[in-house]
Amino acid sequence: MMRFATLIKNPADWMKGAGPHSEIVMTSRVRLARNLRGFPFPGFSQERQRVDLLEQVRPVVEQLPEMRDGYSEDYTDLSKIRKQVLVERHLVSREHAARSSGCAVVVDRKQSISIMINEEDHFRIQGIRPGLNLHSAYELVDRVDTELESGLPFAFDPKLGYLTACPTNLGTGMRASVMLHLPALVLTEQINPVIKAVGKIGLAVRGLYGEGTEALGNLFQISNQHTLGEAEPEIIAQIEKVIEGVVRSEQNARAKLKEDHRTMLQDQVGRAYAILRYAHVLSSKEALNLLSMLRLGADLDLVGNCDRSLIDMMLLEIQPAHLQLNAARELSPDERDSMRAEITRARLQSINGPGSFPTSQSTPGGPPSAPNDE
Amino acid sequence: MKCDVCENEASVFLTQIINGQMTTVNLCESCSKAKGVTEETGFGLAEAFLTPSLRSVDSMEVVCNACGFTASQLKKIGRMGCPECYHSFREGLDGLLRNMHKGTRHVGKRPASVGGNAPQLLPRQPTSVVRGETSTPPPPPLPVPVPAQPSDVSKLRADLDLAVKEERYEDAAKLKAEIERLQPKAPSK
């Protein structure tokens, strides 16, 4: 099995790879909730029972062909910072990271599949893919689920489907969610009607780290709320259809910004670059919002040689637990803010500023301005 | 009309349909406050102050036979105690699910083993999952084996049922623990 350091050193498949609409859709994730018949749910069981269950099922999970040479760790052997790093990488949930004895996580080599044991349910099987690709994420977890059920007696009722701790997950036990970067809809103030429309169809919109989190860095998660009464492919097809609509709105908003508000756009991207390139103190919130602008600039070819995956990597590196893991010690918030700026300064050295916008006719040293500005 | 609890004039009238039967509770101002009628919502509202004599036979369902989870816990945290709870608390479940989901019937993936014998990998059964002891047979989808019982255990079980019926949940918990102590092993299938 793989060591924690090895797991974290390598970027996940979804961070490197590009998928459909990668410029707007960061990731597609699908998770299945499963429970064992005859055992109380983790939230209503004794520690001893959770440990017993973990001891019995962990080898089964580790022996899955998908988990070959993967990473598997008992939470009692995992520091707070390391658990938080897994949360920041979307490999485990915040709720699961808060638990300890009787809990474990198993992750495949490519970090595309993670299985949480004793979360709210006995099993949470998650698949993650880059871009808009819920189908492929579902195929990952469906296969793993089928393999697991051949060895484990999952709690299933012919009428109610897979039985879960919370009735909101009953039936398919499936939550499909898509992470979207929507800076143009936010800048053009069209985001609220979009969120409202998505909510009306019965989908949930959340911030970066799930339930109750703020939409920092113009990042939004859209997921299904209904799990009973519809089959998995139907649910996925519906979300993908909705997301395609949101993607089109964002594309239109970006085109409009470029057309009608070019100066404002260049100003925002330029300021974001300048602060990330030269600041010495950066809060998490400020850095996320600036990186969002830089990513938009890169997508619209306003930043010269900027590779999107470099920005996406930075989005992870600047998060609190990643900073502390890098420093190999706990850091105070002030220390984190200065360490964060150190990272963005270093990474941006290799990127030409937005001043070198190719069609710019600005005189050397003068402020950048586009030819068809006025 | 008099209050069902004290002798004062009733001013709060609560009507609820439970198991297809209409039940009405009449309360005076102070009793309704004491029972928290104005604060509570949800499917088990009348449950809170129906006296045992007014209850239907289904009052047995208040506690899950498999794990000991109670209806009030369910109401409080909105989650079940174990898979068997979905059977124990099936009354009112459809209404709850209708508000939550697209339908009340699962139409998605099914384990290959459904219908046949599910794989039995786990040699040890958890000690706290006590087999059901109900007047009604366990439902087919979630079979909970009923073991042969020594007579003292049956006596404890009868007491447990009574305690549940009379809503003495602390006593019920103690009795359940005692039964578990006497009969720690659930029979493996």
Interface residues (C-beta under 8 A of the other chain):
Chain A: N35 L36 R37 G38 F39 P40 F41 G43 F44 S45 Q46 Q49 D52 L53 Q56 V60 E120 D142 D145 T146 E149 S150 G151 L152 P153 F154 A155 F156 D157 P158 K159 L160 G161 Y162 L163 T164 A165 C166 P167 T168 L170 G171 T172 M174 G202 H226 T227 L228 G229 E230 A231 E232
Chain B: C67 F69 I77 G78 R79 M80 G81 C82 P83 Y86 L93 L96 L97 M100 H101 K102 G103 T104 R105 H106 V107 G108 K109 R110 P111 A112 S113 V114 A118 P119 Q120 L121 L122 R124 Q125 P126 T127 S128 V129 P141 L142 A186
